[in-house]
Amino acid sequence: MPPLPGCAPGSVEFSPLDLSSLASVREFASRFNKEQKKLDILVCNAGIMSPPQRLVSEDGLELQFQVCVSVGPGGGGGLPGGGGVVGWG
């Protein structure tokens, strides 16, 4: 991936994670904590709003709650601030 405008090459990395899977959040947090020293920017760009029917995650939680609340700020499976798309440098 080419660097973002105004950023030095290699100074920003991105890693998506699946907020609908707590295993994915834990795996990402574990990998991040092993590979990185600090988290500079955290962008949470996930959400489910008013699905037409009740959806349940693979973890047995109501999907909208899990994606939008349970792993949001303060609940990110080991990451400060939650889950989403993460940039570090």
HUDA-V525144 format. One record per backbone hydrogen bond with DSSP energy under -0.5 kcal/mol. NH is the residue of the N-H (numbers start at 1). CO is the residue of the C=O. Records with the same first field share a line. If there is no record, write none. Layout:
BEGIN
NH: CO + CO
END
This chain:
BEGIN
7: 4
11: 8
13: 88
15: 86
19: 17
21: 18
25: 21
26: 22
27: 23
28: 24
29: 25
30: 26
31: 27
32: 28
33: 29
34: 30
35: 31
36: 32
40: 38
41: 87
43: 85
44: 42
45: 43
57: 61
58: 20
60: 57
63: 55
66: 62
67: 63
68: 64
69: 65
70: 65
71: 66
72: 69
75: 72
76: 79
77: 75
79: 76
82: 79
83: 71
85: 43
86: 15 + 84
87: 41
88: 13
END
